[in-house]
Amino acid sequence: MEPPYVEYDAHRQPLDYVPLQLGPAIYDDNGDLVWGGSSKVNNRNTFDFRAFQIDGQDYLSYMVSPRRWTGDEHQSGARIVLDATFSEVSRLTEDASENFNCHEFSVRENGQRSLHFFSMINNSDVSAMDWTGTGIAPVVYDCFRQVNLTSKVEDFVWCPQDHGVQLTEATIQTPGQMGKPGDPWDFFHSNSIDKFDNGDFIISARHVSTIYRIHGSSGAIVWRLGGKFSDFHMDFNFSAQHHAIIHSENATTVILSLFDNAAENEGRQSPTDSVSSAKMVALHLDTEPKTAKLLQVWYRPDGQVTPARGSASVLPNGNMLIGWSTEGYMSEHTATGDLVLEARFSAANYATYRALKFNLTSNPIESPVIESFVTQVHGGTGARSTTAMYASWNGATEVASWKFYGSHSANSGFLLLDQVNKTGFETSLVYDGAWTYTYAEAISLTGAVLRRTATKSTGAAAAQSSDHLDTTGPRAGSRRRQQVDHMSVVIVASMSLGVLLALLYKKVLRCVHLPLIIERCMGDSENQVRLLSDTDSIKGQ
């Protein structure tokens, strides 16, 4: 089964704002939560959350940024691979002499290799734009490496200072110009890597507003697109960009997509457009000079600028999925530019780094859970008891419905109360009678039992329960109440109130998740897993 899903890495400030809403999460095309991974990462910034396959099997990968809180694993940062049960199967950590870089972690070549950035801070000759009076200042160099995932040994590494990139290529101001002369100068700021079929690499560097093609053996710069020293005559511009992706190549032409921020969030360079966009461009290599032509542009639907983060990816049906970052805002467009989907988080203080879309089939190692409790309902005929039940299975993609069972004994006498179609992350049933014990079964589309929850006590006394419902007679004597909405939807309508209510209703709610609001959904939206992912790295955009 290939259901439509969305995955997000929520990014927010400050880190302790709300419980269990920071980290990787999977949503479906309706905006419903499928998997909440905040507890897995201890409510921590998570980056570049994506899906991929090895030998036809689904996997997930992400990065966690350096943090040293109680309970944090991988406190210096780590790149992690999960299988379709959400179990960790591989991990890469950084050398102690390097600074963790959270902009890219992609597993390739059927799981044989991965690509990621790392950062070095070196004292460098800055005499060409000296702001220290000594001609020497600390400079951040973003390098990348290719790693053999079997041996965990790198088989290619590239750093800009070793391959002809000059500090004068920077399009941002120096720390001296920004009034912070003691800060390291993040002059390059790499944020995406892709790879050509012949082994060459392409990287995007935001603070030089340049996309580089890197020779796959020597590391030499083959060409520059954009920036101060572009090798192409261009009929478009871009700046402070993200997510440069190769779509096709032949002997004379390369087709690329990129996310054009057109602005920078700290005021270190002038904007090049009044609205951010995604662009598809053709690079013609057989002309002199080389030429770059704009094929299509998709502007941000609300007319705003995304000054930090962002992504643009082409889906299998030809649509363009764009992550605008702020509030997790994303949109999907046809190849000709028609808008078919908009979505964003319900909380303005969250953001994402990339929005990606994949198919995903999972079978979580974590078991499904049920929460149930008995309440008194008052009406014209007096008070009566009802049992409210909430079932969920964190990460399960194959559940079509839930069967709810009740009994007054923990070990026997369970009756099927009702079968309810799955609705969102948590499916609920309110049923007449004070049932003492409950459990639920997760049912597939074919009717198979996928897994069952543990038996849950409602806290009701068995003797009291029997006064309200005759469990020995036919089911016609009982009535199923209407389904109730998942309470967390109400709770997060007010983020500050949500913290309080999560404590008050902790027996009811398994978790408090961040709703994804689908603002527009037309029939042409690609029906796949959508991974809306990643926060930006701790050093910036």
N, C-alpha and C positions, 0 to 999 in steps of 0.2 A: 504494500500500500504506500502511495506517495502523497501524503496529505500536505496542504499548504501550511507552512509554518514560518514564523518570524523569530529570529534570535537577536538578542540585544546584549550589549555590555553597557550598563547604565553608568554614566559619569556624572558626578554631582559634587558640589561643595556646600558645606564642609562634610568630612567623611562620617561624622557621627550624627547626621541630620535625622535619619529615620532608620528603624531596624530592618535588616535583611532586604534592602532594595538596591544595593550596590553590587555589581558583578554581572556574570553572564546570565542571560535569560532567553528562553525560546518562546515566541508568540506565534499564533496561527494568523491566517489572513483576516480573521474577524477581530484581531486584537486580543484574543484570549491567551492567557499564559499557558504554556505547555510544560516548560521546565524552568524552575527558579534555582540558579546555582549560587546565590549569595552565601548560603551557609557553607557551601563547599570551599569558598575562597575567603571565608570569615569577613564578609561584607567589605570587600576590598576592590580597588580599581583593577579592572580587567580589560585586556586589550586584544584587538584583532581576533575576535571569536569567529570561527568559520568551520565549515564542514568540508570533508574531502573523502575520497575512497581509496582503499588499499585492497587489491584483489576483489573488487566488487563489494566490499564491506564498508559501512559508514563509520567515520571517525570525526572527532571534533578536536580543535586546537585553540589555544588562547595563551596569553601571557598575563602574569600578575606582576605588578610593579613592586619595587623594593618598599618594604614597610616592616617595622619592628614592634608590632603590637602583641600583647599576650595572646597566644593561640594561633598566631600566624605561622604557616609553613613557608618555606622558601623565602626567608626574610630579606634576602638580597635580590629577590626577583627570580622568576623562572618562566620557561616556555614549556607548556604542558600539552600532552596529547591524551585524549580520552577515547575509549571505544564506545560502541553504541549502547553499552550498559551504564555509561557515565563513570566508568572506572578508569583511573589513571594507568596508562600503559607505557608512557615514555616521558622523560623530562630532561631539559637542558638548562643548566645554570651558567652564570657568567664567571669568567676569571676574575679574581679579586682585584686585579690591576685595571679593570675596565669598568665603565659606567653603563648600567643597564639601559637599553634603548627599547622602548615599547611600541615602535611604529610598524614593525613587520615581523611576522613569523608565519611562513608558509611552508607546508610539507608538500614535496613534489616527487615526481618520478616513481609513482606507486609506493610511496613511503620510504624510498631509499635515501632521499636527501631533503634538507630544509635550508631555507634562506632567512637570515635575520641581520639586523643592524646591531652594532655596539658602538659606544662612544669613548673617545680618549680626550683628555685635556692635557695639552702640551704648551709649555712656554715657547712662543714663536716670535719670529722677526716681524714686527708690525710697523717698521720704520716708514713704509709707504703711506700710512695714515696714523702716525704715532699719536696716541692719546695718553701715554704714560710718562713721556719725557725721557724714557730709557730706550725706546725702540723695541722693547720686549713686553709681551703681555700673554696671559693664558688664553688659548684658543681651543674651542671644542671642535673635534674632527669626528664626524659620523662615518664609520667604516661598515662594511658588510662582509659576511662570511657565508660560505656554503659548507654544510656539515653532512658527513656520512652518518646517518642515524643508526646504522648498525654498529659502527665502531665508535661513534661520538667524536670522531676526529675531523677537523676541517680539511677540505681539499681545495678551497679557493678562498682567498681573503683580499680585500681591496680597501685602501684608504685614500682619500682625496689628496692629501699632502704628498703622497708618494707617486702620484700619477698625473701631475701637471695642473691640478686645480690651484688657482691663485687666490689669495685673500681679496684681491681687487675685483673678483667676480661677484662679491657680495652686493646685494641690492638693499640691504638693511643698514641702518646706522650702526656705528660702533658704540661700545659702552661709554666712551668718552662723550660722544654726541648725545647720548641718552642721560648723561649726568650720573653714570654709574661706572666710573673708570676702573674700579677694582673687580668688576664682574668678568668671568670668562666670556669671550665673544663666540656666540653660537652662529658663526658666519655661514654655515652650509645647511644644516638641518635636513637630513635625508628623511623621507617618509614613505617610500614605496619601492619595491623591487619586482621586476618581472624578468622573464628569461626567453630569449629567442631560441628557435629550433636548432640553430648552429652552435649554441652554447654561449653566445654573447648575452650580456645583461643590460637591462635598462633601469635606471634609478631616477627618482624625482627628488630634487633638493629645493626646498621651499625658500630658503633665505638667499639663494642666488637666482631664483625664478627660472631654473634651468632643468631640462630633462637630458640625461647623458646616456649614450650608448657606450658600454664598456666591453672591450675585447675579452672573450671568455678564457683566453690563455695568458696573454701578456698583461692584461689589465689596462692597456692603453685606451685613451678616450677616442672612440671612433668618430663621434660627432656630438655636438651640442644643439639642442633645440631650445630657443628662448634665451632670456638673460642678456647680459652685456655682450657676449661673444658668440651669438648664434651662428651656426653654419648654414642656416636656412633663410631664404627670403620668405617672409610669412605674410599672409593676408589676414591675420588675426593676431591677437595678443593674449597673454595670460600672465599671472603673477601669483606668488605665494601659494602655488598649486599643490595638489595632493593626487595620489592614486593614478599614476600613469600606467596604462595596461596595453599590451600588444594584442591586436585582434587578427592581423594577417600580415604576411610579408611575401614578396616575390623578389626577383632580381632587381627591380627598379622602384618598388613602392612598399612603404610600411604604413599600415593603418593603426592609429593609436586612439585611445580615449583618455581623457584626463579631467580632473575636477579643478576648475578654475575658481579659486577663492576670490581673486581680484582685489584682495585686501588683506591686511595683516593686523592682528588683534592688539598689538602693543604700540602702534603708531610709529613703527620704525621705518616704514616706507609708504609712499603715496599709493592710493588705490588706482587701479587701471580700469575699473568699470564700476557702475553704481549698483550692480546686482551680480551675484555669483551664478555660475553656470557649469554644466557639463558639456564637454566638446568632443566631437569625433573629428579627427584630422587625418589627412593623407600626406605622407612625406615622400616626395619624389627625389630619388637619389641619382637619377640619370640626367639631371640638368646642371648647368653651371651659371650662377650658383645653384645649390640645391634649393628646392622650393617646398613650402608647406602650405597646404590649402585646407580651409575649413569646410568640412562636409556637412555637419549638422551641429546645432547648438540647442541645449535645453536649459532655459532660464529657471531660476528658483521661482516657484509659482506665486509666492507671496511678495515677490519683488524686493526681498531683503538681501543683505550681504552675509555670508558665512565667513567670519574673519579667522576662524580656526577650525581645523579638522575638515572632514568631508570625503565623499567617495562617489564613484560613478562606475557602474558595471552593466554590461550588456547581458540580457537573459537569453535563454535558448529560443524564445519566440521572437527575438529581435527587439524587445522592449528595453528601455534604459531605466535601471533602478538607481536612484540618486539619494545619498544620505547627506542631508544638509546640516547635521550635527546638533544644532541648538534645539533643546527640548526633544531630541531624538527625531526631529522633523525629517520625513522622507517622502519621496514621491516616485511614482512610476509613470513612464510615458511610452507611447508607441514610437517606432522608428521615425515617424513623420512629425512627432512632437505633441500629439494629443495626450492630455493628462488623463490617466485612468485610475490613479490611486494616490491618496494623501493620508498620512498618519503621523501622529506625534504622541509623546508621553503626556500624561495628564498633569505632570508637575514641571514647572518652568525651570527648576534648578537642576535638572538632569540633562545630559547630552550624550551623544555617541560619537565615535570616531569614524566608523564605516558602516554602511548598510549593504549587506550581501544576501543573496537568495539561493537556496539549494533545496534539493529533496533530502529528506532524512527519515529513516526508519529506526526506531530505538526500542530497546527492551531493558528498562532500568533494573539495575541490581537492587535498588531501593524498592521496598514493597509498597503496595497501595495502602492507604490509611483511611480510617473512618473516624469521625467525631460525631457523637450523638448525645442528646440531652432531652429531658422531659420538661415540658412547660404546661402551665395551666391556661386554657382558653376560656374566656368568659363570654357568654352570649345570652340570647333570650331564654334558653332552656337551662341556664345555670352554667357552672364551671365544669369543664371536662379536661382530661389530660391528652396531650399529643406528644409524639416523639419526633424530634427533628434530627435528621441524619445528613451528614455531609461526607461525600467520598471523593477522593482524589488520588492520582498516581503521578507523582512528580516525574515528568519526562516521557511518559508513555505516549506513543503516537498511534497505537493500534486499537485503542479502546473506542468502541462504538456506543456502548450502553453500560449501565450498572444494574445489578440485581441486589436489592436490599432485603435482609433477613432479620427477623426478630424472635426473641424467646424470653422466657422467664428463668431459664437455666443456662448456665455458662457452657454446658457440655452437650445438651440435647434439646430436642423439642423446637428447633428453629423452623419457622414458616417463611416462605417467600412472600414478602409484603407487596413488592411491586418491582417491575423492571422499567428503568427510566433512561431515555436517550441521554448520552453524554452532552452536557451543556457547559462549555467553558472549562476552566481549570478544575472547578469543583462542582460536582453535581449533587443536588439536594433533594430530599423527600421529607415532607411532613406527613405523618401518619397518625390516625386516631389510636389512642391507647398509650399507656405508660409502659412501654417495653423495657425490660430490665437489661437485656443484652442484645447487641446488634453486630452484624458484620455485613460486608458487601463483596460482591464478585465483579471483577472487570471482565466485560464480555466483548469479544471481537465482532467484526462485521459478519462473520460466518456463524456466529452463535457459540463459538468455543469460549470456555472459561480460561482467561489468560493468567489470572492470579487472584487471590482473595486477600482481604484484609485480616488482621487479627480480630478476635472478638473483643468488643468494646462494651464496658459497663456504662449505662446511662446514669447510674447513681440512684435509680428509682427502686423502691422496695417491691419485691415480687408480690407480696400480699396486697399492697395498695394497687399494683398494676391490674390485678385480676378484677378489681371492682369496676374498671373502666372499659374493659374489652373482653368479650368471650372468645378466647383463642381456640376453643374446641369446636365451634360452629363453622358454617361456611363463610368464605371471604366476602360474600355479599353483605354480611352484616357490618363490615368495616368500610371506611371511606378514606381514600387517598386525598390528602390535602394538596393544594396547588404547590408547584415548585417555587422555592424562594430564591432570590438572587444571592450570589456569593457576597457575604457581608463586607469583604475587603473592598469591593467596589464603592460602597458607601463610605467606608473609613477613609480611603485615600482621596475622597473628594475634598477633604481638608487635611493637609499634610500634618499640621501641628495637632489637630484633633485625632488624627490617625494613630499617633503614638499612644495616646491615652486609651483609646478604644481597643487597641491591640492588647493592652494589659487587662482591661475589663472583660474582654471576651476571649481570653487565651484558651479556654476550653473549647470554644467553637471554631476558632480559626487556626488552621495549621500554619499559615504564614500570611504576612501582609505583603502583597506584591504591587508593583507599579503598573497601573493600567495603561495600555496602549490604545489610543483613541483613533479609530478609523474614520477620517473625515470625509473621504470620498472613495468609492470603489465601483468601478465600471466593469463591464463584462470582459474587457480585453486584458485585465490584469493576469499576469502569468501565475498559474496555479502550481506553485512550488513552495518548498520551504524557504522562508525569508529569514536571513540572519542579519539583524540590525545590530551592529556590534561596535564595540571598542570605545574606550575612553582614550584620550590623548595621553602622551607620556608625561611624566612628572616635570620634564623640562620645558614643555610647551606644546606647540601645535603641529 
